[in-house]
């Protein structure tokens, strides 16, 4: 992913709300599975890491991205933005 594409996705992510929260249980297999299923309907997902979560947001982002075959767009504070291209139902056209 180029810096231009990343900047474009950051702009799109500014308007969406987090659809998942990771809390005191940390990154469970259920959360990972739910994020993976959400990529069937969306290409861009925002996740909120709560203050009582034992993990570091950057490490959590890398782990989720690895398990779901997605890409980390950015991590700001306790918000994670992930992107995964949907080959069948493409909604976001990235600039070249």
N, C-alpha and C positions, 0 to 999 in steps of 0.2 A: 504494500500500500504506500503510495507516494504521500508527501507532506501536503500536497494540494487536495488529495482525496480525503486525508485525515481532517484537514481544516473544514472541508465541506461537510463531513459527517459531524464534526463538533458543532457546527452551526445548526444542523438539523436536530441534534441532541438537546440543544438548549431549550427547545419548545416541548419536549416530551417529559412526562412524569415517570419516576421509577415504578416498575411493575413488580419488582421483587425486593424483599428485605432479608438481609442475612443478620441473624441475631446471636444470642448467647450460645446457641448450639453450634455456631460456626458454619462452615461449608459442608452440608450433609449431602449424601447421594440423592436425596429427594429434591433438594434445591437445584442441584446440577441437572437432574432429569427434567425438572420443570422449565429451566432456562433452555435446555435443548429442545423441548417441545414448543416453546414460545417462538423459536426460530422458524417453525413451520408457517407461522402467520405473519411474522415481522422480520425485518432484516436488521433493525437497530433497536437495541434494548438497553435500558438504563436500570441499574441495580443500586440499591442503597445499602450501605454497611452500617449497622447500628453501633452506637457507642459501646454497648456491652458485648460486642463480638470480640472473641479472643485473638483474631487474626489481624494482620496488616492489610489494608485495602489493596495495595499494589500486588502483594503475593496472592491474595484471593482472586484478583482479576486475572493474573497469569494462569492460575490453576483452573478457573472456570473456562477460560479461553482454550486451554489445552484439552480439557475434557469434552468441550462442545465443538471443537474444530472451528472456532470463531477467532476474531482478532480484537485486541484491546484498542479502542479508539483513543481513550484517555481516562485517567483517574484524577479527579479533583476532589480533594478532601476525602469524604466518605461516599462519593458517587462514582460508579463504574459505568462506562459506556462500552458496549460490545457490538460488533458488526459481523454478520455472516451473510454472504450473498446467497440468495435463494434462486437456484437455477430455473425452477419451474414457474415461480410467480414473482418475477423481478419487479420491485417497486421503486428502488433507488437507482438512478443512473449516475454513476460516479464520473466526474470529469477525468479526462485523460492526462 
